[in-house]
Amino acid sequence: MKECSHVAIIMDGNGRWAKAQGKPRTAGHLAGADNVRTIAIAANELGVKYLTLYAFSTENWKRSQEEVGYLMKLPKFFFEKYMKEFIGRGFRIRIIGEMDALPEGTAQVLREAEEESASNTGLSLNIAMNYGSQREILLAAKAYARDVAEGKADLNLDETGFEQYLMTKDFPPVDLLIRTSGEQRISNYLLWQIAYAELEFVDEAWPEFTPEVLKRCLEEYSHRDRRFGGVKQ
């Protein structure tokens, strides 16, 4: 199977999955959090090196106060339950997004997960928390403009140089973007990083997204002809 180094997933459908079962939306988020562990392990076993998951977008603040409050508590539950196992498996946790806007308790849990796993060299499990791609690009542009104004950079900037201002500067480009739950849109996720990614939209809601479905997506990816704008001779 063709190597797929970086997989990004829009974990969609938790609330609808729960509602279909007569459960509150929070039950869907809890099931979705548990599934992160399952899919991270499967991705690692399938040869994925970077797994970037959309946990909470800059637009998700528009949800009810109750739902947002629950989502802010999930990282503590999640890492208390699985961090020891992740460390044992060699996973490295990285967070992208604006953590300064998160509740302090949530941000602290995320920072501690990063610090505790910083020396690991296995799967890079990247959590996008309070992340929006347009905002990321805007912040990068502002940081570059500031460097130019302070004489730290000149105007001879190329794509590779600009990437150093992004939150994902240490990650390779996304090879495969998957969105669960049947929706077919990008939702302001990794717009720069998916410039030449292959896209997969699956019907399964995130809590139903099994290792078998991931393997199916990777097998489909392996049949794609990636030309990056060129033509095979």
N, C-alpha and C positions, 0 to 999 in steps of 0.2 A: 504494500500500500504506500502511495506517495507520502513523503514526510509532510506533516502539517505542524509547524513549530508554534504558531500563535493562534489560538482560538478565542474569539470574543463571543459572549452570549448575552442577549437581552432576555433576562429571566422574567417572562411575561405570563400572566394568567393565574397568579396565586389566588386573588380574590374571587375570580369567576369560578375557579376550580372548587373553592370552598363553598360558594353559594350554591353550586350545582349539587353539592352533597348536604345542603341544609345547614351548613356551618357558618360561623362568622368569618369575615375576611381575615381576621387575625389568625385563624386556624390555618388558612392558606399560606400566610407568610411564615408561620412556624414550620409547616411542612416544607416550604421552599427553602428555608434556612438549612434544615436537615439534609435536603437534597444537594446542597452545595458540597457537603462532605463526600457524598456518594459520587458525584460527577467529577470532583477534583481527583479522587482516587482513580476513577476510570480513565480520565484524561491522561494522568501520569502513566498508567499502565499501557495506554495506547500510543505513547511516545510524544505527547504534547509537552512542550517546554514552558509555555506561557498560557495561562487561562485567565482571561479578564472578564469579570462578571459585573453587570449593571445592577447594583443593589438599590441605589436611591438617586434619583435625578434631581437637578435643580428645579424642575417643574413639579416634583412630587410634594413639595410643600403646600400645594393647593388642595391636597386631600384633607379629610376631616382631622381635627385636632387629636381625636382618639387614635386614629390609624397612624398618624405621624408619630405620636408619642410611643406607640407600640414598636414601630419600626426603629426608633432611636434606641430602644432597649434591647433589640435583637442581637446586636454585636456582642454585648456582654454575655448573654446566654450562649451564643454560638461559640465564642472563643473559650469560655469556661468549660464547655462541653468537649471541644475538639482540639484545642491548641496543643495539648500534650501529644496527641496522636500525630498532628501535623508536623510537630518538631521531630518526632521519631521517624517520620517518613521523609524528612529532609525538605519539606515544603518551606518556601519563603513567602511571607505575606507582605504585600505592598498595597498601599492605599493611594488612589488618585481621586482628586476632588478637593473642594475647599473645606478643609476640616475646621477652620476658624469659625465657620458659621454653624457648626454642629453644637449640641449641648456639650458642656465640658466633660461630663462623664462618658459620653459616647466617644468623643475625640480621644480621650485618654486611653480607653480600651483599644482603639485602633492603633494609636501610637505605640502602645505596649506590645501589641501583636507584631508590629513591624520590627521593633527593637529586639524582641525575644528571638525572632527568626532570621535576623539580619545576616548571620554567618552561614545559613543553610544554602546549599547549592543545587537543590532539586527543583521540582516544579515551582515556578513563580505564580502564586495564586494572587491575582490582582483584583482588589475590590474597588469598584467605582462608587464612591459615597459622596453625596451632594456634588455630583459631577454633571456638567453640561458641556458639550463639545464646542459650541459657539462661544461660550464664556471662556473656555480654555484657550481658544485661539485668540480671543480679544486680550486676555491677560498676557499671553505670549507676545503679542504685538506691542503692548504697552511696555513690557519688560525690555524688549529689543529697542524701542524708541528711547527709553530711559538710558540704556547703555550707550546709544549713539550720542545722546545729549551730554553724557558724562565723559565722552571720549573713550569708552571701553569697547566700542564696536564701530565699524564703518558701514557704509551703505552697500558694500559688496556682499550681500547675504544671499545664499542659495537655499534650496530646500533642506539640505542636510544641516546647514547652520541653523535654520529656523526651528527644526525639530528639537534642538537643544533647549529651546525655551518652553517646550510642551511638558505636560505632566508625565508623559510616557517616554521621556528622552532616553531611558535605559532599556526600553523594550524594542523588539524588532517590529516591522509592520505587521498588521493583522493578515493572516492567510485566509481564515474562514470566519465569517460572522454568521451566527445562528440566532434566530428569534423564535421563541416558542409561542404557542397559543394561537396560531393562525393569522396573526396580524402581519402585514407586509409593509412595514415602514422602519426607518432607522431611529427615529425619536431622539435626534440630537446626541448620538452616541459615536464617539471616535471618528468624526467626519474626516479628519486629515488621515488618520491611521488606516482607514479602510479604503483608501483611494483605489487600490487594485485587489481588494479582498474578494473572495468568492462568497456569495450570499446563499443562505439556506433558511427557508421559512417552514417550520414544522407545525402540525396541528396540535401536538401534545402541549398541554399547559406545563409550566415549569415543574410542579410537583410530580407530574407524570413522565417527565423527561428522564428516561432510564439510560444506563450505560449502553444498552443495545441500540437506543435511538442515536446516541452520540456516535457509536461505531458506524451506524448507517450513514450519518452525515459525513463522517470522515471517508467512508468508502465512496460516497458520491463525489466528494471533493477530489479524490484520487483519480477520478475519470475526467475531471475538468481540464481543458486545454488553456493554461495560463500563458498568454503571450505578452502581457504588459504593454499593450499598444503596438507591438511589432507583428511581423508576419513570419511564419515558419518557412524556411527555404526548402 
